[in-house]
Amino acid sequence: MSMLKALIERFRNDESGQGLVEYVLIIALIAIGLTAIMLVMRNSIGNTFKNISDTLDSAPAASFGAS
């Protein structure tokens, strides 16, 4: 019986996986936060990329140094 108690005590005091779990939780919270931000700002992000695309489409084909 004392061997079982010692085994249970050893498992209870073992914290080797604790750091990994904390990192996974932090990464999950960051991913959820970034997803929420992107959902809220999706229209403005889309408009920004559309403006960039329109500007590049209307740019002259020749470089500045060409005559």
Summary of the structure (lengths in Angstrom):
residues: 67
radius of gyration: 27.7
end to end distance: 92.6
largest distance: 92.6
contacts: 102
relative contact order: 0.05
helix: 76%
strand: 0%
